[in-house]
Amino acid sequence: MKKKDESGRVSQKKKPRAKGRPARPSRADIETLGVMLDLLRKPAPLEQVAPGTRLALALTRDERNLILHNWSVSGGLTDAQLKVVQETKEPELSMTLADWEELGGWVAGTGNHARSGSSLRSRADRFFDRIQELLDRYRDE
């Protein structure tokens, strides 16, 4: 509806906003959000380790069982490493980054070949995520 104000200008009456509909963000809000997202995307600096350095990861009971009961995961371990996992209730594997990367491939393959939504897939995915966090923290080049 058009109305004339005291100065003679025609002004538009604002339409009420629909209920449940959020207000449109301002340009400043969008720019601030963009800056925040850029900060989140920047990876943390990697910690440098000497090539061949062994990094340890304590296995959870679930990860230990996954290794012991799935040949497709245990294929990424040497006999000596597998023996440590078998004989210890709370094993800690110590391997180089290259070895962790290889084991991560075995674990990821197990998860990818499991049925969608199965407990095997979710257990393998959680284990892979822990290995990937280790790989994302260090570099040896």
C-alpha positions in Angstrom: 0.0 0.0 0.0 1.4 3.4 -1.0 1.3 6.3 1.4 2.6 9.9 1.2 4.7 11.0 4.2 5.0 14.6 5.5 7.6 15.5 2.8 5.3 14.3 0.1 7.3 11.3 -0.9 5.6 8.0 -1.5 6.7 5.2 0.7 6.0 1.5 0.5 4.6 -0.3 3.5 6.7 -3.3 4.4 5.1 -6.7 4.0 5.2 -8.8 7.1 7.7 -11.6 6.9 6.3 -15.1 6.7 6.4 -17.0 10.0 9.2 -19.4 10.4 11.3 -17.9 7.6 14.7 -16.6 8.7 15.8 -13.0 8.0 18.1 -12.6 5.1 21.8 -12.4 6.3 23.6 -9.1 5.7 26.6 -8.9 3.4 28.8 -8.4 6.5 27.4 -11.6 8.0 28.2 -13.5 4.8 31.7 -12.1 4.6 32.4 -13.0 8.3 31.1 -16.5 7.7 33.4 -16.8 4.7 36.4 -15.8 6.7 35.5 -18.3 9.4 35.1 -21.1 6.9 38.5 -20.3 5.3 40.1 -20.6 8.8 38.5 -24.0 9.3 39.7 -25.2 5.9 43.4 -24.4 6.5 45.0 -27.6 7.8 47.1 -27.5 11.0 50.8 -27.6 10.3 52.2 -31.1 10.1 54.8 -32.2 12.6 58.0 -33.3 10.9 59.4 -36.7 11.8 62.5 -38.4 10.5 61.8 -41.0 7.7 61.5 -44.4 9.3 60.3 -43.1 12.6 57.8 -45.4 14.3 54.6 -43.9 15.6 52.5 -45.7 18.2 48.8 -46.0 18.3 47.0 -47.8 21.2 44.3 -50.0 19.8 40.8 -50.1 21.4 39.2 -53.4 22.1 37.0 -53.0 19.1 40.0 -52.3 16.8 41.8 -55.3 18.3 38.8 -57.6 17.6 38.5 -56.2 14.1 42.1 -57.1 13.3 41.8 -60.6 14.9 38.5 -61.6 13.3 38.9 -60.2 9.8 41.6 -61.4 7.5 41.1 -58.5 5.2 42.3 -56.1 8.0 45.0 -58.4 9.4 46.5 -58.7 5.9 48.0 -55.2 6.5 50.1 -56.4 9.4 53.3 -58.4 9.7 53.4 -61.7 11.6 55.2 -60.0 14.5 52.6 -57.2 14.7 49.8 -59.7 14.5 51.4 -61.7 17.4 51.5 -58.5 19.5 47.8 -57.9 18.8 46.9 -61.5 19.6 48.9 -61.8 22.9 48.1 -58.4 24.4 44.6 -57.3 25.7 45.4 -53.6 25.1 48.0 -53.6 22.3 49.9 -50.6 21.0 51.0 -50.8 17.4 54.2 -48.9 16.5 54.8 -48.5 12.8 56.2 -46.0 10.2 53.9 -43.6 8.4 54.1 -45.8 5.3 53.1 -48.8 7.3 50.2 -46.9 8.8 49.1 -45.8 5.4 49.2 -49.4 4.1 47.1 -50.6 7.1 44.7 -47.8 6.5 44.2 -49.0 3.0 43.4 -52.5 4.3 41.0 -51.1 6.8 39.3 -48.8 4.3 38.9 -51.7 1.9 37.2 -53.8 4.5 34.8 -51.0 5.3 34.1 -50.3 1.6 33.3 -54.0 0.9 31.1 -54.4 3.9 27.3 -54.0 3.6 26.0 -50.5 4.0 24.9 -49.9 7.6 26.6 -53.0 8.9 28.5 -53.0 12.2 31.6 -54.1 10.3 31.5 -51.1 8.1 31.0 -48.7 11.0 33.8 -50.3 13.0 36.2 -50.2 10.0 35.3 -46.6 9.3 36.0 -45.6 12.9 39.4 -47.4 12.9 40.3 -45.8 9.5 39.4 -42.4 10.9 41.8 -42.9 13.8 44.6 -44.0 11.4 43.9 -41.0 9.1 44.1 -38.6 12.1 47.6 -40.0 12.8 48.6 -39.6 9.1 47.2 -36.1 9.0 49.3 -35.1 12.1 52.8 -36.1 10.8 54.9 -36.0 7.7 58.3 -37.7 7.0 59.3 -36.1 3.8 
